[in-house]
Amino acid sequence: MFDNLSDKLDKAFHILKGHGKITEVNVAETLKEVRRALLDADVNFKIAKDFTTRVKEKALGQDVLTTLQPGQLLVKLVKDELTELMGGDVAGVNLSGNPTVILMSGLQGSGKTTFSGKLANYLLNKKNKKPLLVACDIYRPAAIQQLYVVGDSIGVEVYSEPENKNPVEIAQNAIKHAKENGFNVVIVDTAGRLAVDTEMMDEISRVHKAIQPQETLFVVDAMTGQDAVNTAKAFNDILNFDGVILTKLDGDTRGGAALSIKSVVNKPIKFVGTGEKMEAIDVFYPIRMAERILGMGDVVSLVERAQEQFDEEEARKIQKKIAKNEFGFDDFLTQIQQVKKMGNMKDLVGMIPGASKAMKDVEIEDDAFKHIEAIIHSMTPAERSKPSLIDVKRKARISKGSGTKIEQVNQLMKQFEQMSKMMKMMQGPGGKNLMKMMGG
Ligand code: GDP
């Protein structure tokens, strides 16, 4: 996510390193590089210029030249400014109204239908809501079908009227259906076009007026950079929407959209989409994003995700097994599955401070545990619960069965051994507290 921008900003700050004394000249030079990095990330020229002007003013106001660690202060000022640029505070969804009506707008292909599903899934599981999805695209039967597939996958009902060619009526009928059947959130997915046109705008504006949604969300593909900003402006002029959803942030986006949209339409980014799966939705926290861009990681999100996946019962079982010396490969597999639920590896590495930079040239597979899982699956149940059984002959069989190299099997055995040792140590005197700290 935003690797290029992170890289360039890091290089900009390097100018200050190695200089015994910081001068106004090299601060200016650093900020020039910061500006260039922003422009390369497809941030609008004026926004980038104002950005560095503000940082410079603050830096001079705070005597950046005489502080002990001027480099760090400058990084902090840039972080604050990035946070501000992306919206400052976190903005939640307005869930007032019964039912709450949420209207989705945006171009075709922006990820509207996918996001409608993600939002329904989020509200169902995290906010205890009973959502209804509504298909209002009267032009593409495939779009209605797609919403059904999405709804099915998350167990959320979909409302549609395939014969009705009036989206206003469909939306109104859907709200009526929701009221009669106890749904407390109605998510209306609308038809998008490939580009902004008056017909589409007329249609969505009619639907908007008729159903008076509590939340009108504009969905945009982050990969489209400045175009995203222009489209946002066009939709905002008509709908005066409440928030922006940036999708496809998992891709190789330069970051321009995330950094510019707030300044142009003055509406917050509320969520981001980070993948095609229904779980790939994140509340947007400007400060956490700024920290990630500056390579400071995002430990808060990492811990939150770990907590979400943390299963207390499972942890207790594992702890007992360690105490009894019974921790085996099946337990190891369970642990891996828990980590996997937290998200894809690239994303997780990006949340660890400094890790993105350190691992910049390392190819991280999306499924980094593939080989480990294959190896464990090739073991017999007896081998899994008693790893000491695994001798050279068995190793060769496991390697063959799992399609991995013998070195990979050896490596896993070694890692497992080290991990078991460490776990035993944590059980010993002094270790108990550490386990407690980790939630055990
Ligand atoms: P719509 O036409 O606006 O309803 O867009 P869709 O929901 O059909 O999405 C268009 C394509 O983008 C589909 O292939 C989705 O799977 C994909 N997509 C949507 N959101 C994301 C995301 O956050 N990340 C990635 N990688 N793909 C996404």
Boltz pocket constraint, residues with backbone or C-beta under 6 A from the ligand:
constraints:
  - pocket:
      binder: B
      contacts: [[A, 106], [A, 107], [A, 108], [A, 109], [A, 110], [A, 111], [A, 112], [A, 113], [A, 114], [A, 115], [A, 146], [A, 192], [A, 246], [A, 247], [A, 248], [A, 249], [A, 250], [A, 251], [A, 272], [A, 273], [A, 274], [A, 275], [A, 276], [A, 280]]
      max_distance: 6.0
